[in-house]
Amino acid sequence: MFSTILIANRGEIAVRIARTARRMGIETVAVFSDADADAMHVQVSDRAYPIGAAPPRDSYLNIPRIIEAAQKSGARAIHPGYGFLSENPEFADACAEAGIVFIGPPASAMRAMGSKSAAKTLMETSGVPLLPGYHGDNQDSAFLAAQAEKIGFPVVIKAVSGGGGRGMRVVEKATDFASALASARQESASAFGDDRVLIERYLQRPRHIEVQIFADNHGNAVHLFERDCSAQRRHQKVIEEAPAPGLSADQREAMGAAAVAAAKAVGYTGAGTVEFVADNQGFFFLEMNTRLQVEHPVTEMVTGFDLVEWQLRVAAGEPLPVKQAEIHLNGHAFEARIYAEDPSRDYAPSIGKLSLFRMPDDVRVDTGFATGDSVSIHYDAMLAKVICHGPDRAAALRILKRALDACDVAGVVTNLDLLGRIAAHPDFAAGGIDTGFIAREGATLLAGQGTPPAEILAAMALAELHAEAIDAAAEAVASPDPYSPWHATDGWWTNTTPARTLAFMDGETAYPVRVTRDAGVWRLQTPSDVFDGTADNEAMTLNGVREHLSVTRDGETRTIRRHGQTWRLRLPDPIAGADDETDGADRLVAPIPGQVTQVLTAEGDTVVRGQILLVLEAMKTVFRLPAPADGIVAAVGCAAGDTVQEGQVLVTFAEV
């Protein structure tokens, strides 16, 4: 077994790998970019080496620097995690040339399966069922359009390289094909450095089911059953479960056998995942991921095996620890991915400092973040994975709902409310949803916060008053006269009962709370109800009901989570000046923080409404920014490579 390994990744997967290595007595070496110098994966590892600037191409995708760090550290093996270089055969080759073990499949297997087109051709010869489609080398746009017509709409365009839904577009009709193809190529080139695509028939209501496989260097290959990953937004998984609900024993056996056959066809070793789409007509090969998957914890929960330990043992030359007959299902497991993104704004990434990051302590949570950490534009938006196990699906789902309710994140917008609504939806509870479930149920699942209940307004006001009292007490202690009456916060006035109003804002809508003090109790009058309240550092009491609620103050923003729902309101500073700039047709502003990757216009250009002027990338997602109206470009305020902030003016237009 290795004495030292280097983990060529970051975030929760690097932390998770380090946890298993530590249990096995293996020293861990982390690598980090300039943006990650204080990150959790650096802190939990035994040693850590800097490898470059924040952009991945300068650090986590920089093969020479990672190899150099491994050589300096004396690591005999490198674990690539997932993402970044995990499915890069050139990286595996570089490790071999440096005499370092790559903890993953051979480069030949990655090359065979790294191209979706080549993989489908190989699967076809191996007898694995495929969807009708075009997987060839001809990338001429007109030819691809003709192939789409031949297959029949709707079709799906997919990047030949990579995964995670990037470079993937569903096309409902022929008139939309050209623009979808251009968009898919652009995103694929940006994410993977390869703009080649394939085309397949798009199943209207498919399930996404994947099988975990494992193989060693002694001719053994097994599967560890399947996971259902059908809860997806924009082709990116958000909740996974194992086993897949509703599968018959015959279906489970057939999928497992097909997955093992796929692994053997490419001489696979290590952990991998064979993905299928399925409907009532059968199941069809989708792709093979030649790495550990984000959702591997649910398989660990239902089989009782540590898959990272298996990876380390197989890479060290050991045989698989068990035979197929010794692998059994035990109960049911769910994994929910918490992302820093705003589902109500088409899942726009959210960056910033985590002013609060609190996860439940009675279930498994894989994360690389803690309160006070910053979420960067340069990396994936996933903050944590909440993993729950129960004796059956119903029990596991109850545990998941409660665990999601216990999560509390402030400082960035997250998808926590969406996850809770999915878990509570009756169709999800019934099992067997398809990949279109979230989009189809968007009116329910993606609803905004709406009108805040009176209890939320009262709690926010009470929290504000308590925070003011704490701040005043601290100021009193630090002052020359800590007992001065000017430090009092009890609301006492001579011969009168003072009142003040806290005006919380949701956009342009105000929700005033009138507060008075009477005999040590705050009276809180909201637009629809009145509460008597007290608060301490542990909880607050409203009308006699004590509840553990926390309100996070972040500038003017106040954030509270209650019963699985997040409320964000502003409490404007009454003496701060208002920003009277408004967005309009005379300017194009950045809708999110990100990096400008393309500038497609220049000063003096005549543009038409909808014409793409800039391409912005953030958290591995490409945003094509159109002109808001017909006009003439007066100035371009950014260049390719620039990092911009949300609301920053990128292009201005001349007055007509």
Secondary structure, 3 states (H helix, E strand, C coil): CCCEEEECCCHHHHHHHHHHHHHCCCEEEEEEEHHHCCCHHHHHCCEEEEEECCCHHHCCCCHHHHHHHHHHHCCCEEECCCCCCCCCHHHHHHHHHCCCEECCCCHHHHHHHHCHHHHHHHHHHCCCCECCEECCCCCCHHHHHHHHHHHCCCEEEEECCCCCCCCCEEECCHHHHHHHHHHHHHHHHHHHCCCCEEEEECCCCCEEEEEEEEECCCCCEEEEEEEEEEEEECCEEEEEEECCCCCCHHHHHHHHHHHHHHHHHCCCCEEEEEEEEEECCEEEEEEEECCCCCCHHHHHHHHCCCHHHHHHHHHCCCCCCCCHHHCCCCCEEEEEEEECEEHHHCCEECCEECCEEECCCCCEEEECCCCCCEECCCCCCEEEEEEEEECCHHHHHHHHHHHHHHCEEECCCCCHHHHHHHHHCHHHHHCCCCCCHHHHCHHHHCCCCCCCCHHHHHHHHHHHHHHHHHHHHHHHHHCCCCCCHHHCCCCCECCECCEEEEEEEECCEEEEEEEEEECCEEEEECCCCEEEEEECCCCEEECCEEECCCEEEECCEEEEEECCEEEEEECCCCCCCCCCCCCCCCEEECCCCEEEEEECCCCCCEECCCCEEEEEEECCEEEEEECCCCEEEEEECCCCCCEECCCCEEEEECCC
